[in-house]
Amino acid sequence: MRFYFFYSLFLGFQLDLHAQALPSGSPGGGSNKLAYLVETLVGSALERAEADPALRPLFQGLRPLIGDRLGAQFGSLNQGVAQALSNLPLPSPASSLSYTYNQALGVYVPSQQSLGPILTERAETIGKRKLYMGVSVQRFAFDRLDDVNFRSFQTGVPLAIPFGQSFVIPGLLQTDTTIKLDVNQVTAQFTYGLTHNIDISYALPVVSTSMTVTSQGILRIGQGLSVPFEKIQVSGSSTGLGDGVARVKARLLTKPRMGVAAAADVRIPTGDALNYRGAGAVGFKPFVVASFTKGAISPHVNAGYQWNGSSFLGTPSGREKARLPSQGLLSAGIETRLGKRVTVTTDVINQIVRNGTSTVLGGAIATEGGSYQQFSFVRKTHQEVSASVGVKVQLTQGLIVSCNLLFRLNNSGLRAGVVPFGGFSSIR
């Protein structure tokens, strides 16, 4: 009885709701883009609610308000994807044999120090007129965005529902959501030795992205009315070119057990950002490399800074451009040679995102006394720390197979728990 009394009272008043609509249209395509998938889910849920004749008068008035509030909360996913895709770890383009000039023999001979790193760089170059070619596969199963566990998270959106000009009833929309976001990246790489001390490289990725969002919710109005939403699932996928990366590396110092090099990467936004195949912005990353050798052990250090341009993924709506945050990079690794044909690699990678958007999922108290969690967004500098371990095996004189696992060490940013890597490379 309480439910029907409250519902009749609700329909007896005229709703006076004013909400700012999202901009119409989208750059580079329609709402079928992955960047708008959550928006599509929210719209589908509200359309189903409106399809019920008994609920249609209620949701016709609430739809703009709910759509805007949910869109603002889940839109942070776009910014997390942009930050992640602007600096995905690529395999080192000169990560197999390097060649040095033997003055006594008058020819280039392959280096015997190690088979090189997998995800980071050493100072050595591959040798004049030498050509390195490689193909690798990486799979990113993103399962966290800062505090948000994609496997299941509950949120609440408080609503102030006006009746007429002076009467307001508190409401709360609670949702239980899961997100599955996978990015598979197949990268072809080429490095050419221009001189004894200068290499040029290009990495061309093909990216396959899939995303599935499942959500179920309930709308509580005052303390007497509860309207459940059916479970809704939307999904999408996209395959095509990702962002290309061009690199130049110059060896500055060469000693028997030590080398120093300067390098620079330019990210070219050839991927479809709204389908999560690229960051959607130009990036420029200069960095320095120092490497050492002592017996079978070959440590190295990389340090650099990346500037990014503006992207549609820099905003929650995906319909306006904003500059992506800059990122610092500090990594270190060790290659350990186990005989002539096997090298074990370890790396620690620290990406420092400067003034990036962090998503916080915290507790709050609803107006009717029930507890719920709500998104909040903080702009701050944070670190995304990962570690990897891998092995490289030389099958023949010029063919090397690589396997690697990358693990996250903290929960900042959009992250995958484990990133498997496999590839092969050849140098001629």
Stockholm file with secondary structure:
# STOCKHOLM 1.0

chainA/1-428         MRFYFFYSLFLGFQLDLHAQALPSGSPGGGSNKLAYLVETLVGSALERAEADPALRPLFQGLRPLIGDRLGAQFGSLNQGVAQALSNLPLPSPASSLSYTYNQALGVYVPSQQSLGPILTERAETIGKRKLYMGVSVQRFAFDRLDDVNFRSFQTGVPLAIPFGQSFVIPGLLQTDTTIKLDVNQVTAQFTYGLTHNIDISYALPVVSTSMTVTSQGILRIGQGLSVPFEKIQVSGSSTGLGDGVARVKARLLTKPRMGVAAAADVRIPTGDALNYRGAGAVGFKPFVVASFTKGAISPHVNAGYQWNGSSFLGTPSGREKARLPSQGLLSAGIETRLGKRVTVTTDVINQIVRNGTSTVLGGAIATEGGSYQQFSFVRKTHQEVSASVGVKVQLTQGLIVSCNLLFRLNNSGLRAGVVPFGGFSSIR
#=GR chainA/1-428 SS CHHHHHHHHHHTSCBCCCCCCCCSCCTTSCTTSGGGHHHHHHHHHHHHHHHSTTTHHHHHHHHHHHHHHHHHHHTHHHHHHHHHHTTCCCCCTTCSCCEEEETTTTEEEECCSCSCCSSSCCSCCCCTTCEEEEEEEEEEEEEEETTEETTCEEEEEEEEEEETTTEEEEEEEEEEEEEEEEEEEEEEEEEEESSSSEEEEEEEEEEEEEEEEEEEEEEEETTTEEEECCCEEEEEEEEEECCEEEEEEEEEEEETTEEEEEEEEEEECCSCGGGTSSCSSCEEEEEEEEEECBTTEEEEEEEEEEEECEEGGGSSSSSSCEECCCEEEEEEEEEEECSSSEEEEEEEEEEEEEEEEEEEEEEEECTTSCEEEEEEEEEEEEEEEEEEEEEEEECSSSEEEEEEEEEESSCCSEEESEEEEEEEEEEC
#=GC SS_cons         CHHHHHHHHHHTSCBCCCCCCCCSCCTTSCTTSGGGHHHHHHHHHHHHHHHSTTTHHHHHHHHHHHHHHHHHHHTHHHHHHHHHHTTCCCCCTTCSCCEEEETTTTEEEECCSCSCCSSSCCSCCCCTTCEEEEEEEEEEEEEEETTEETTCEEEEEEEEEEETTTEEEEEEEEEEEEEEEEEEEEEEEEEEESSSSEEEEEEEEEEEEEEEEEEEEEEEETTTEEEECCCEEEEEEEEEECCEEEEEEEEEEEETTEEEEEEEEEEECCSCGGGTSSCSSCEEEEEEEEEECBTTEEEEEEEEEEEECEEGGGSSSSSSCEECCCEEEEEEEEEEECSSSEEEEEEEEEEEEEEEEEEEEEEEECTTSCEEEEEEEEEEEEEEEEEEEEEEEECSSSEEEEEEEEEESSCCSEEESEEEEEEEEEEC
//
